[in-house]
Amino acid sequence: MTTPSSQRPEYRLLAELEAAFDALVETTAAVAEAYARAPGACWIFGEPEPVDGERAAAWLREALQDVWYQDGQDGRATRAYIGLVAASEGVMEAVAAANAAKAAFAALTAKIRDQAPSLIPEAKAVLPFRHPALHDHLRGEGLARVHLKQCWRAIPASEAPLARVRLAWYSSGRSIKKLTVQEAEQKLLTFDSEAPHIRIQLRRLAGIPSGEPLAQVQRQAPLMRANLFYLEPLEDGRTRRAMNVALPLFMPSADGRLPDHNLPPLRPPETRTRARRRDEKLEDEPFLPSLRVFRYR
């Protein structure tokens, strides 16, 4: 007996994802609506003075509900909407609800990638039709596709009122993945193994112990980091916190004012601004340039 399509586990997962996407859209919209009812000061990156009212609410709506790929966009990259928001208690509660919905969507997406990965392309195509008003601005530019990372990235929020915020570009980030010699060899063999530069790297690899760990390094795009200084120490004694802020940072504010904050440069520095760590564990030059693989010192 054939199981009806509506009963198949894959379709149940897709239905769950659609419901989770609906909740994500509704709760992020509720953040902008809560702010519109009780607007506080809002500073938008690149502007000298804070704004509030309708303009700030419209910017927040765009920032929090931009979940789309744009033509030519790198799938690993996300668009940033950097800003500071003085938030009432109601707005902070709306942010918490939106972040819970984002976490649920992320968990369900991870489950689908594990159990039914073929559903992901279908989900990206189907989800936009559930909320067509969200991508009105993309009409005429082809079918909008959902950008999953932009869906589930959390809204930055401070757990307590702040005395000041300091924003700064962080451009020295990188991710490091450990590889075995065998894994590195398999990756090199996916290239043209007859190419001279690949043959050189294969010979290098053959000349080191098979058990030596290697490191594959991926440079990360520059991002904005915020250093938060609390008005009062938290219960655990902490007085400050650092976080990445790709979306507006919401901060509790009883009077609707922003804490003291700086105006960071519009663009990240072109050269490294942090001193190299003395305990740097990787060699300076890549061992396998084609894979960005380094040996440990």
SENULUM-278565 format. One line per field, with one value per residue (C-alpha): y negated, z negated, x negated; residue number from 1; residue in one letter. Coordinates in steps of 0.1 Angstrom, whole numbers, plus 5000, padded with zeros to 4 digits. Example, Ala and Ser with C-alpha at 12.3 -4.5 7.8 and 13.67 -1.06 7.14 Angstrom:
BEGIN
y	c(5045; 5011)
z	c(4922; 4929)
x	c(4877; 4863)
num	c(1; 2)
residuo	c(a; s)
***
This chain:
BEGIN
y	c(5000; 4966; 4940; 4908; 4879; 4859; 4887; 4891; 4879; 4855; 4837; 4835; 4820; 4794; 4786; 4781; 4758; 4738; 4733; 4724; 4698; 4683; 4679; 4663; 4638; 4630; 4625; 4604; 4582; 4579; 4564; 4535; 4531; 4530; 4504; 4483; 4483; 4473; 4458; 4450; 4435; 4456; 4450; 4464; 4471; 4444; 4416; 4390; 4387; 4411; 4412; 4425; 4427; 4439; 4439; 4460; 4484; 4488; 4495; 4521; 4538; 4540; 4551; 4579; 4592; 4593; 4630; 4631; 4639; 4611; 4618; 4627; 4629; 4654; 4680; 4679; 4641; 4622; 4586; 4565; 4540; 4524; 4501; 4494; 4494; 4480; 4505; 4505; 4536; 4546; 4543; 4565; 4591; 4591; 4595; 4625; 4641; 4635; 4651; 4681; 4685; 4681; 4708; 4732; 4726; 4732; 4765; 4777; 4768; 4788; 4817; 4816; 4814; 4845; 4865; 4853; 4829; 4830; 4810; 4779; 4766; 4772; 4753; 4723; 4722; 4727; 4705; 4671; 4678; 4679; 4642; 4625; 4590; 4596; 4595; 4570; 4550; 4578; 4581; 4580; 4594; 4630; 4654; 4646; 4673; 4677; 4672; 4696; 4680; 4646; 4663; 4678; 4653; 4640; 4604; 4590; 4580; 4568; 4585; 4553; 4515; 4502; 4473; 4473; 4492; 4493; 4505; 4516; 4536; 4570; 4581; 4608; 4636; 4670; 4705; 4734; 4770; 4799; 4823; 4856; 4862; 4887; 4862; 4835; 4860; 4868; 4831; 4826; 4855; 4837; 4813; 4822; 4845; 4841; 4804; 4795; 4774; 4803; 4829; 4807; 4805; 4843; 4849; 4825; 4844; 4878; 4865; 4859; 4885; 4899; 4891; 4854; 4831; 4803; 4771; 4758; 4720; 4700; 4662; 4646; 4614; 4583; 4579; 4553; 4561; 4543; 4541; 4536; 4520; 4526; 4498; 4522; 4555; 4585; 4611; 4632; 4602; 4595; 4558; 4561; 4583; 4585; 4597; 4596; 4572; 4580; 4569; 4539; 4542; 4538; 4524; 4520; 4483; 4469; 4433; 4442; 4428; 4446; 4451; 4433; 4448; 4442; 4437; 4464; 4459; 4467; 4493; 4519; 4513; 4527; 4541; 4563; 4541; 4568; 4578; 4614; 4637; 4650; 4684; 4686; 4723; 4723; 4717; 4684; 4699; 4724; 4760; 4768; 4735; 4749; 4760; 4732; 4759; 4751; 4772; 4766; 4753)
z	c(5000; 5010; 4983; 4993; 5000; 4971; 4947; 4958; 4932; 4958; 4963; 4926; 4921; 4949; 4932; 4899; 4916; 4932; 4898; 4883; 4911; 4905; 4868; 4876; 4900; 4875; 4845; 4863; 4876; 4840; 4830; 4854; 4844; 4807; 4815; 4835; 4805; 4781; 4801; 4785; 4801; 4829; 4843; 4879; 4889; 4911; 4897; 4872; 4851; 4838; 4853; 4840; 4850; 4885; 4902; 4875; 4875; 4913; 4911; 4884; 4904; 4934; 4913; 4894; 4924; 4950; 4955; 4992; 5016; 5040; 5075; 5075; 5037; 5022; 5004; 4974; 4970; 4952; 4954; 4923; 4907; 4880; 4855; 4818; 4805; 4771; 4763; 4740; 4719; 4745; 4774; 4755; 4749; 4786; 4794; 4771; 4788; 4823; 4812; 4799; 4833; 4851; 4829; 4836; 4873; 4872; 4853; 4877; 4907; 4892; 4887; 4923; 4935; 4915; 4924; 4958; 4973; 5007; 4992; 4987; 5023; 5023; 4991; 5004; 5034; 5015; 4985; 5004; 5016; 4980; 4974; 5009; 4994; 4978; 5012; 5031; 5035; 5054; 5081; 5115; 5103; 5106; 5080; 5045; 5027; 4990; 4974; 4945; 4926; 4927; 4913; 4882; 4872; 4838; 4830; 4807; 4774; 4741; 4710; 4689; 4693; 4706; 4696; 4730; 4762; 4782; 4818; 4838; 4869; 4864; 4896; 4883; 4879; 4893; 4889; 4885; 4894; 4885; 4913; 4914; 4940; 4957; 4958; 4973; 4999; 5009; 5012; 5034; 5056; 5065; 5085; 5117; 5102; 5133; 5128; 5117; 5087; 5074; 5080; 5059; 5031; 5032; 5029; 4999; 4983; 4989; 4971; 4937; 4910; 4918; 4883; 4883; 4879; 4904; 4903; 4931; 4926; 4939; 4936; 4924; 4938; 4916; 4891; 4865; 4829; 4799; 4765; 4740; 4706; 4682; 4660; 4630; 4626; 4635; 4609; 4618; 4614; 4651; 4660; 4698; 4728; 4764; 4793; 4831; 4844; 4879; 4869; 4848; 4811; 4788; 4753; 4724; 4719; 4695; 4709; 4746; 4748; 4761; 4739; 4748; 4780; 4806; 4844; 4860; 4894; 4924; 4937; 4921; 4920; 4950; 4929; 4898; 4867; 4840; 4830; 4840; 4810; 4795; 4791; 4828; 4835; 4873; 4896; 4915; 4950; 4962; 4966; 4993; 5009; 5030; 4999; 4976; 4954; 4928; 4906; 4869; 4856)
x	c(5000; 4986; 4983; 5002; 4977; 4993; 4983; 4946; 4921; 4905; 4938; 4944; 4910; 4917; 4951; 4933; 4907; 4934; 4951; 4917; 4911; 4945; 4937; 4903; 4919; 4947; 4924; 4899; 4927; 4939; 4906; 4910; 4946; 4937; 4911; 4936; 4959; 4932; 4903; 4870; 4839; 4824; 4789; 4783; 4747; 4733; 4755; 4742; 4774; 4800; 4835; 4868; 4904; 4916; 4882; 4866; 4896; 4894; 4856; 4861; 4888; 4865; 4835; 4853; 4873; 4846; 4843; 4836; 4807; 4799; 4787; 4750; 4748; 4723; 4744; 4720; 4724; 4751; 4761; 4755; 4779; 4758; 4775; 4784; 4820; 4832; 4859; 4889; 4897; 4923; 4898; 4873; 4900; 4907; 4870; 4869; 4899; 4883; 4850; 4869; 4886; 4853; 4837; 4867; 4863; 4826; 4831; 4857; 4835; 4806; 4830; 4840; 4804; 4797; 4829; 4840; 4815; 4832; 4860; 4838; 4840; 4877; 4882; 4862; 4885; 4918; 4913; 4914; 4949; 4962; 4954; 4953; 4954; 4920; 4903; 4924; 4891; 4876; 4903; 4889; 4856; 4865; 4879; 4868; 4850; 4849; 4814; 4815; 4786; 4803; 4835; 4820; 4793; 4802; 4811; 4784; 4798; 4784; 4797; 4794; 4792; 4759; 4736; 4719; 4713; 4681; 4683; 4652; 4645; 4630; 4612; 4588; 4613; 4608; 4622; 4598; 4608; 4584; 4576; 4558; 4531; 4555; 4583; 4560; 4549; 4585; 4593; 4562; 4572; 4604; 4583; 4564; 4538; 4516; 4513; 4478; 4488; 4511; 4483; 4459; 4484; 4491; 4453; 4452; 4480; 4463; 4432; 4448; 4459; 4494; 4506; 4496; 4527; 4531; 4552; 4575; 4580; 4608; 4605; 4638; 4653; 4649; 4676; 4687; 4682; 4698; 4683; 4711; 4705; 4734; 4748; 4747; 4728; 4749; 4758; 4728; 4705; 4699; 4695; 4691; 4697; 4686; 4708; 4710; 4737; 4749; 4784; 4796; 4785; 4815; 4808; 4832; 4839; 4864; 4862; 4859; 4823; 4793; 4762; 4730; 4716; 4689; 4692; 4670; 4654; 4676; 4652; 4631; 4593; 4574; 4546; 4545; 4551; 4545; 4510; 4501; 4504; 4471; 4487; 4497; 4498; 4498; 4468; 4468; 4469; 4495; 4483; 4509; 4519; 4547; 4565; 4554; 4539; 4512; 4489; 4487; 4455)
num	c(1; 2; 3; 4; 5; 6; 7; 8; 9; 10; 11; 12; 13; 14; 15; 16; 17; 18; 19; 20; 21; 22; 23; 24; 25; 26; 27; 28; 29; 30; 31; 32; 33; 34; 35; 36; 37; 38; 39; 40; 41; 42; 43; 44; 45; 46; 47; 48; 49; 50; 51; 52; 53; 54; 55; 56; 57; 58; 59; 60; 61; 62; 63; 64; 65; 66; 67; 68; 69; 70; 71; 72; 73; 74; 75; 76; 77; 78; 79; 80; 81; 82; 83; 84; 85; 86; 87; 88; 89; 90; 91; 92; 93; 94; 95; 96; 97; 98; 99; 100; 101; 102; 103; 104; 105; 106; 107; 108; 109; 110; 111; 112; 113; 114; 115; 116; 117; 118; 119; 120; 121; 122; 123; 124; 125; 126; 127; 128; 129; 130; 131; 132; 133; 134; 135; 136; 137; 138; 139; 140; 141; 142; 143; 144; 145; 146; 147; 148; 149; 150; 151; 152; 153; 154; 155; 156; 157; 158; 159; 160; 161; 162; 163; 164; 165; 166; 167; 168; 169; 170; 171; 172; 173; 174; 175; 176; 177; 178; 179; 180; 181; 182; 183; 184; 185; 186; 187; 188; 189; 190; 191; 192; 193; 194; 195; 196; 197; 198; 199; 200; 201; 202; 203; 204; 205; 206; 207; 208; 209; 210; 211; 212; 213; 214; 215; 216; 217; 218; 219; 220; 221; 222; 223; 224; 225; 226; 227; 228; 229; 230; 231; 232; 233; 234; 235; 236; 237; 238; 239; 240; 241; 242; 243; 244; 245; 246; 247; 248; 249; 250; 251; 252; 253; 254; 255; 256; 257; 258; 259; 260; 261; 262; 263; 264; 265; 266; 267; 268; 269; 270; 271; 272; 273; 274; 275; 276; 277; 278; 279; 280; 281; 282; 283; 284; 285; 286; 287; 288; 289; 290; 291; 292; 293; 294; 295; 296; 297)
residuo	c(m; t; t; p; s; s; q; r; p; e; y; r; l; l; a; e; l; e; a; a; f; d; a; l; v; e; t; t; a; a; v; a; e; a; y; a; r; a; p; g; a; c; w; i; f; g; e; p; e; p; v; d; g; e; r; a; a; a; w; l; r; e; a; l; q; d; v; w; y; q; d; g; q; d; g; r; a; t; r; a; y; i; g; l; v; a; a; s; e; g; v; m; e; a; v; a; a; a; n; a; a; k; a; a; f; a; a; l; t; a; k; i; r; d; q; a; p; s; l; i; p; e; a; k; a; v; l; p; f; r; h; p; a; l; h; d; h; l; r; g; e; g; l; a; r; v; h; l; k; q; c; w; r; a; i; p; a; s; e; a; p; l; a; r; v; r; l; a; w; y; s; s; g; r; s; i; k; k; l; t; v; q; e; a; e; q; k; l; l; t; f; d; s; e; a; p; h; i; r; i; q; l; r; r; l; a; g; i; p; s; g; e; p; l; a; q; v; q; r; q; a; p; l; m; r; a; n; l; f; y; l; e; p; l; e; d; g; r; t; r; r; a; m; n; v; a; l; p; l; f; m; p; s; a; d; g; r; l; p; d; h; n; l; p; p; l; r; p; p; e; t; r; t; r; a; r; r; r; d; e; k; l; e; d; e; p; f; l; p; s; l; r; v; f; r; y; r)
***
